[in-house]
Amino acid sequence: MDLTQGTLEEKNNRAKKMMLWFSLISLFMAFAGLTSAVIISRKRPDWSSELELPNIFLISVFVTIVSSITFILAKQALKKGNRSLTSILIVTTFCLGILFVFLQFEGFNALIESGYRFTGEISNPKASFVFLIAFFHVLHVVAGLICILVVIYNHFKQKYNATKILGFELAATFWHFVGILWVFLYLLLTFVG
């Protein structure tokens, strides 16, 4: 397909999707670098293999999975023209995202209560990576929450319908990516780290 063909709206939509994918690829590369650093650093003699992630991080894995499901269901409801169900599901997705952020900070508190710190004399490389990776991920979840707020606003302004859902789809793609990323990071820090 010739990317120069189509209406101006179609070209703009393709450009917006492409920009999202460029952003996701760069985000993937950033976390791939951190993943490589964890894999290489775990061979250090001061790596704390006895550090286990707090259970609250596992709960956050389930919260992110459920939030992706509610986003998928919201999109399906929108395509069927069920605006009220879409509203409920997208607001639920947003609330689950807020819960996820809260659980992450509770996980940080649990690590601190266990005697681990990000830096300083009582820190160790594994704990530092856990804090760094989880916090870097939380920043992207916050970006996703901002996207969802925009979607909620636009939804209530009735800018989306069964055939015009680009903003909804872009936010959903970003949200699912960030959710899948957390599942991967949790598994990495649990089983590899």
Sine and cosine of phi, psi and omega as CSV:
sin_phi,cos_phi,sin_psi,cos_psi,sin_omega,cos_omega
0.00,0.00,0.70,-0.72,0.05,-1.00
-0.98,0.19,0.88,-0.48,-0.06,-1.00
-0.94,0.33,-0.17,0.99,0.04,-1.00
-1.00,0.02,-0.09,1.00,0.01,-1.00
-1.00,0.05,0.33,-0.94,0.07,-1.00
0.97,-0.26,0.09,-1.00,0.01,-1.00
-0.96,0.27,0.21,-0.98,0.04,-1.00
-0.87,0.50,-0.64,0.77,0.02,-1.00
-0.90,0.44,-0.68,0.73,0.02,-1.00
-0.90,0.45,-0.65,0.76,0.04,-1.00
-0.90,0.43,-0.68,0.73,0.03,-1.00
-0.89,0.45,-0.66,0.75,0.02,-1.00
-0.89,0.45,-0.68,0.73,0.04,-1.00
-0.89,0.46,-0.65,0.76,0.00,-1.00
-0.90,0.43,-0.66,0.75,0.00,-1.00
-0.91,0.41,-0.66,0.76,0.04,-1.00
-0.90,0.43,-0.67,0.74,0.01,-1.00
-0.89,0.45,-0.66,0.75,0.02,-1.00
-0.89,0.45,-0.63,0.77,0.06,-1.00
-0.88,0.47,-0.71,0.70,-0.02,-1.00
-0.91,0.41,-0.59,0.81,0.10,-0.99
-0.88,0.48,-0.66,0.75,0.02,-1.00
-0.90,0.43,-0.69,0.73,0.00,-1.00
-0.91,0.40,-0.61,0.79,0.03,-1.00
-0.91,0.42,-0.67,0.75,0.02,-1.00
-0.93,0.38,-0.60,0.80,0.06,-1.00
-0.91,0.42,-0.67,0.74,0.07,-1.00
-0.85,0.53,-0.70,0.72,-0.01,-1.00
-0.90,0.43,-0.62,0.78,0.02,-1.00
-0.89,0.47,-0.72,0.69,0.00,-1.00
-0.96,0.29,-0.46,0.89,0.10,-0.99
-0.90,0.43,-0.63,0.78,0.07,-1.00
-0.89,0.46,-0.69,0.73,0.04,-1.00
-0.91,0.41,-0.61,0.79,0.05,-1.00
-0.88,0.47,-0.70,0.71,0.04,-1.00
-0.88,0.48,-0.65,0.76,0.00,-1.00
-0.89,0.45,-0.64,0.77,0.03,-1.00
-0.90,0.43,-0.73,0.69,-0.05,-1.00
-0.89,0.47,-0.67,0.75,0.00,-1.00
-0.96,0.30,-0.66,0.75,-0.09,-1.00
-0.95,0.30,-0.37,0.93,-0.04,-1.00
-0.92,0.40,-0.17,0.98,0.05,-1.00
-1.00,0.04,-0.08,1.00,0.01,-1.00
-0.93,0.37,0.53,-0.85,0.00,-1.00
-0.93,0.37,-0.40,0.91,-0.01,-1.00
-1.00,-0.06,0.19,0.98,0.05,-1.00
-0.94,0.33,0.76,-0.65,-0.07,-1.00
-1.00,-0.03,1.00,-0.03,-0.03,-1.00
-0.96,0.29,-0.29,0.96,0.00,-1.00
-0.99,0.13,-0.16,0.99,0.04,-1.00
-0.94,0.35,0.85,-0.53,0.07,-1.00
-0.91,-0.41,0.62,-0.79,0.03,-1.00
-0.91,0.42,0.65,-0.76,0.07,-1.00
-0.87,0.49,0.53,-0.85,-0.02,-1.00
-0.86,0.51,-0.42,0.91,-0.02,-1.00
-0.89,0.45,-0.46,0.89,0.08,-1.00
-0.92,0.38,-0.57,0.82,0.06,-1.00
-0.92,0.39,-0.64,0.77,0.05,-1.00
-0.87,0.49,-0.63,0.77,0.01,-1.00
-0.91,0.42,-0.47,0.88,0.08,-1.00
-0.88,0.47,-0.73,0.69,-0.01,-1.00
-0.92,0.40,-0.60,0.80,0.03,-1.00
-0.89,0.46,-0.68,0.73,-0.01,-1.00
-0.92,0.39,-0.58,0.81,0.04,-1.00
-0.91,0.41,-0.71,0.70,0.01,-1.00
-0.90,0.44,-0.62,0.79,0.00,-1.00
-0.91,0.41,-0.57,0.82,0.08,-1.00
-0.92,0.39,-0.63,0.78,0.03,-1.00
-0.90,0.44,-0.68,0.73,0.01,-1.00
-0.91,0.41,-0.55,0.84,0.05,-1.00
-0.92,0.39,-0.67,0.74,0.04,-1.00
-0.87,0.49,-0.72,0.70,0.01,-1.00
-0.91,0.43,-0.57,0.82,0.05,-1.00
-0.90,0.44,-0.67,0.74,0.02,-1.00
-0.90,0.43,-0.66,0.75,0.04,-1.00
-0.89,0.45,-0.66,0.75,0.02,-1.00
-0.91,0.42,-0.62,0.78,0.03,-1.00
-0.89,0.45,-0.68,0.73,0.00,-1.00
-0.90,0.43,-0.46,0.89,0.03,-1.00
-1.00,0.04,-0.04,1.00,0.03,-1.00
0.99,0.12,0.22,0.98,0.00,-1.00
-1.00,-0.01,1.00,0.07,-0.10,-1.00
-0.92,0.40,-0.62,0.79,-0.05,-1.00
-0.92,0.38,-0.67,0.74,0.05,-1.00
-0.92,0.40,-0.62,0.79,0.07,-1.00
-0.86,0.52,-0.70,0.71,0.00,-1.00
-0.86,0.51,-0.74,0.67,-0.02,-1.00
-0.88,0.48,-0.71,0.70,-0.07,-1.00
-0.94,0.34,-0.61,0.79,-0.02,-1.00
-0.95,0.30,-0.59,0.81,0.07,-1.00
-0.93,0.37,-0.60,0.80,0.07,-1.00
-0.89,0.46,-0.67,0.74,0.05,-1.00
-0.86,0.51,-0.70,0.71,0.01,-1.00
-0.88,0.47,-0.71,0.70,0.00,-1.00
-0.89,0.45,-0.62,0.78,0.06,-1.00
-0.91,0.41,-0.57,0.82,0.07,-1.00
-0.90,0.43,-0.66,0.75,0.07,-1.00
-0.88,0.47,-0.69,0.73,0.04,-1.00
-0.87,0.49,-0.65,0.76,0.03,-1.00
-0.85,0.52,-0.75,0.67,0.00,-1.00
-0.87,0.49,-0.70,0.72,0.04,-1.00
-0.85,0.52,-0.71,0.70,-0.01,-1.00
-0.89,0.45,-0.59,0.81,0.04,-1.00
-0.88,0.47,-0.71,0.71,0.00,-1.00
-0.93,0.37,-0.53,0.85,0.12,-0.99
-0.91,0.41,-0.59,0.81,0.08,-1.00
-0.90,0.44,-0.65,0.76,0.08,-1.00
-0.87,0.49,-0.70,0.72,0.02,-1.00
-0.88,0.47,-0.65,0.76,0.02,-1.00
-0.90,0.44,-0.63,0.77,0.05,-1.00
-0.90,0.44,-0.69,0.73,0.01,-1.00
-0.90,0.44,-0.67,0.74,0.03,-1.00
-0.91,0.42,-0.43,0.90,0.05,-1.00
-0.99,0.14,-0.04,1.00,0.06,-1.00
0.99,-0.15,0.17,0.99,0.00,-1.00
-0.99,-0.17,0.58,-0.82,0.02,-1.00
-0.74,-0.67,0.30,-0.96,0.03,-1.00
-0.95,0.32,-0.71,0.71,0.00,-1.00
-0.66,-0.75,0.11,-0.99,0.06,-1.00
0.96,-0.27,-0.06,-1.00,-0.07,-1.00
-0.91,0.42,-0.54,0.84,-0.04,-1.00
-1.00,-0.10,0.20,0.98,0.06,-1.00
-1.00,0.02,0.24,-0.97,0.13,-0.99
-0.61,-0.79,0.29,-0.96,-0.10,-1.00
-0.85,0.53,-0.66,0.75,-0.04,-1.00
-0.90,0.44,-0.72,0.70,0.01,-1.00
-0.88,0.48,-0.65,0.76,0.02,-1.00
-0.88,0.47,-0.67,0.75,0.03,-1.00
-0.91,0.42,-0.65,0.76,0.01,-1.00
-0.87,0.49,-0.76,0.65,0.02,-1.00
-0.87,0.50,-0.73,0.68,-0.06,-1.00
-0.90,0.44,-0.77,0.64,-0.06,-1.00
-0.91,0.41,-0.72,0.69,-0.02,-1.00
-0.91,0.42,-0.65,0.76,0.00,-1.00
-0.94,0.35,-0.66,0.75,0.04,-1.00
-0.87,0.50,-0.63,0.78,0.04,-1.00
-0.92,0.38,-0.66,0.75,0.01,-1.00
-0.85,0.53,-0.63,0.78,0.04,-1.00
-0.86,0.52,-0.61,0.79,0.03,-1.00
-0.97,0.26,-0.51,0.86,0.11,-0.99
-0.91,0.41,-0.65,0.76,0.06,-1.00
-0.88,0.48,-0.65,0.76,0.07,-1.00
-0.88,0.48,-0.64,0.76,0.06,-1.00
-0.90,0.44,-0.61,0.79,0.04,-1.00
-0.91,0.42,-0.61,0.79,0.06,-1.00
-0.90,0.44,-0.67,0.75,0.06,-1.00
-0.87,0.49,-0.67,0.74,0.00,-1.00
-0.91,0.41,-0.61,0.79,0.07,-1.00
-0.88,0.48,-0.65,0.76,0.05,-1.00
-0.89,0.45,-0.67,0.74,0.03,-1.00
-0.89,0.46,-0.69,0.72,0.01,-1.00
-0.88,0.48,-0.72,0.70,0.02,-1.00
-0.85,0.52,-0.77,0.64,-0.01,-1.00
-0.90,0.43,-0.57,0.82,0.03,-1.00
-0.90,0.44,-0.71,0.71,0.00,-1.00
-0.95,0.33,-0.38,0.93,0.11,-0.99
-1.00,0.09,0.05,1.00,0.04,-1.00
0.86,0.51,0.66,0.75,0.04,-1.00
-1.00,0.07,-0.22,0.97,0.01,-1.00
-0.94,-0.33,0.53,-0.85,0.16,-0.99
-0.51,-0.86,-0.15,-0.99,-0.09,-1.00
-0.87,0.48,-0.44,0.90,-0.04,-1.00
-0.94,-0.33,-0.24,0.97,-0.02,-1.00
-0.85,-0.52,1.00,0.01,-0.09,-1.00
-0.70,-0.71,0.40,0.92,-0.10,-1.00
-0.83,0.55,-0.78,0.63,-0.01,-1.00
-0.86,0.51,-0.63,0.77,0.04,-1.00
-0.88,0.47,-0.72,0.69,-0.01,-1.00
-0.91,0.42,-0.65,0.76,0.00,-1.00
-0.89,0.45,-0.71,0.71,0.02,-1.00
-0.90,0.44,-0.64,0.76,0.01,-1.00
-0.90,0.44,-0.69,0.73,0.01,-1.00
-0.87,0.49,-0.72,0.70,0.03,-1.00
-0.88,0.47,-0.70,0.71,-0.03,-1.00
-0.88,0.47,-0.70,0.71,0.00,-1.00
-0.91,0.42,-0.63,0.77,0.03,-1.00
-0.87,0.49,-0.73,0.68,-0.02,-1.00
-0.91,0.42,-0.58,0.82,0.04,-1.00
-0.92,0.40,-0.74,0.67,0.03,-1.00
-0.88,0.47,-0.61,0.79,0.02,-1.00
-0.86,0.50,-0.67,0.74,0.00,-1.00
-0.91,0.41,-0.63,0.78,0.05,-1.00
-0.86,0.50,-0.72,0.70,0.03,-1.00
-0.87,0.49,-0.74,0.68,-0.04,-1.00
-0.89,0.45,-0.65,0.76,0.03,-1.00
-0.88,0.48,-0.73,0.68,0.01,-1.00
-0.89,0.45,-0.64,0.77,0.04,-1.00
-0.87,0.50,-0.77,0.63,-0.08,-1.00
-0.95,0.31,-0.39,0.92,0.01,-1.00
-0.99,0.12,-0.73,0.69,-0.17,-0.99
-0.98,-0.22,-0.49,0.87,-0.01,-1.00
-1.00,-0.06,-0.70,0.71,-0.03,-1.00
-0.95,0.30,0.00,0.00,0.00,0.00
